[in-house]
Amino acid sequence: MPAKRKTKPVKPAEPAVAGVNARSLTRYYHDMLLIRRFEERAGQLYGMGLIGGFCHLYIGQEAVVVGIQAALEEGDTIVTSYRDHGHMLAAGMDPKGVMSELTGRRCGYSKGKGGSMHMFSRDKNFFGGHGIVGAQVPIGTGLGFAHRYRGDGKVSVTYLGDGAINQGQVYESFNMASLWKLPVVYVIENNRYGMGTSVTRASARTDLYHRGVSYGIPGEQVDGMDVVAVHEAGLGAVKRARAGQGPMILEMLTYRYRGHSMSDPAKYRSKDEVNRMRTEHDPIDHLRQRLIEERAASDDELKEMERKAREVVAEAAQFAQDCPEPDPAELWTDVLAA
């Protein structure tokens, strides 16, 4: 019987390699702040009836996508699930186009026909949010195969949640990615709850970065509320994938402040738990404090960034409301017929 193969977590890049300086920290703060204010406004528009269907907000998890995206190069691809607005903004998609799609307007990225869960941007290499749990993982693995086939040196980053980790297609993807040494980084955004079910009730083993052991895929658990820690782990994983060493799993320990979706009252957890996470671990507040302590930005500069973020979001919301709805004839366009 062959010896049992052990897979140890890969250490993140050293700080000297990560090169996190004052300029980078300020950029992280700006990007996280924009996502937070955008999502807050999206929640307001949903309450006003201007956003229909499902709407899953990313509030609290901003450090994950901002830290990872900062580790990527132009041409790298990303794909995610339905909690996707933050990923779109971090990928450089226009807030006006994203908000227009949320409100079902023709100026949106999917011409108002995709809504919150189904928009993408080929120009930004964002291959969509996907409404079926775990469905994006085979797609992200396929993107990794495309990079390897073309030999373009690029990497596929595939985001998934703790609620998707027990889906069978996820493990089929892990096996294929490891077998062919595909350049894929699987980022598990473990926000502790899959819809309303705690990860401790859904998974026999809750340290999810070990899930690739059977396939020889190394993993690392990261503080997903610390954007610098996320960025450094992302650098290491992306460097490994780009060097042809195959896939890696990064488990980001994060937390969503709102319910699973806008219709979720989130009664399965206490207010004290949410308040404690906001008070002790908020990624934006912690980075703001660090910027001030390290004199990387003044209080006035941070206030100006706050003002600009709110202005950008307000303009996006107004742009979306001013844009007309799609013509009914659009029902018959962009439809694949066999």
C-alpha positions, 0 to 999 in steps of 0.5 A: 500500500503506497505511503500516505501523501501529506500536503502542507500549507504553502507559506505566503510571500515574504513582506519584501516580495509582497512590497506593500507600501503606503501607496498600495495600502491607500489603494486597498483602502480606496477600493474597499471603501468604494465596494462598501459604499456601492453595496450599501447603496445597492441595498437601499435601491433594493429596498426602494423596489428599484432592484428586483430578483435576488441581491447578495451583498458583499459588505464585510468581505471586501478585503478578500477580493481587493487583496487578491486582485492586487496580486494579479496581472493583466490578462489573468481571469476571474470567475465567481458566484452570485455575491459578485458586485465587489468582484466586478468593481475590484476587476475594474468594471464601471460602477455605472454599468454594474448599477445599471445592470442591477436595476435592469437597465439597458446600460448594464453589462448584460443589457439589463437582462442578467441582473445581480447574479449574471453579468460579465465583462470580457474586456476586464476578464471577468467571466461572471457571477453564477447563480448555481452553487459551485457552477463557477468552479468547473468554468474557472478550471476551464479558464485555467486549461485555456491559459495552459493550452495557449501557453500565455502565462496567465492564471485563473482565479476562481472564487467560491464560498463555504456553501459550495465546497461540498458540491461534487463538481468542485472535486471533479474540478480539483482532480482535473486541475491537479492532474494537468497542473492547471494554473488555477487559484481556488479562493474559498470565501469562508464567511461561516454561513452557507445561506442560513447554515453554519459551516460547522453544521454542514461540513465534517471538517471545517478547515476547508483549505485541506480539501485538496489534499486527496488531489495533491493540491496545497492549501493555506488558511488566511485572515480574510479580514486583513487585506495585506494578509490576503494580498501576500497569500495571493502573491504566493499562490499566483506565483506558484500557479504561474510557474507551472506548479499547478493549482492551490487553495486559499481559504479566506476566513471572512464574514458577511454583515448582512444576510445571505441575500436581501430577503434573509433576516439572518436570525440564525446568528446573534446581533452580538456576533455581528457587532463583535465582528464589525467592532473587532475585525472590520477590514476597512476600519483596521486599514484606516487605523493603520494608515493613520498610525503609519502616517501613510494618509492624513485624516483629511485625505481619508475623509476626501476619499470617503467623499469621492467614493460616495460621489461615485456611487451616487452618480452610478445610482442616478445614471442607472435610474436615468437609463431606460429599461430594455426594449421588449424585443430584447427578449429575443436577442442574445439567446442561443438556439440549437 
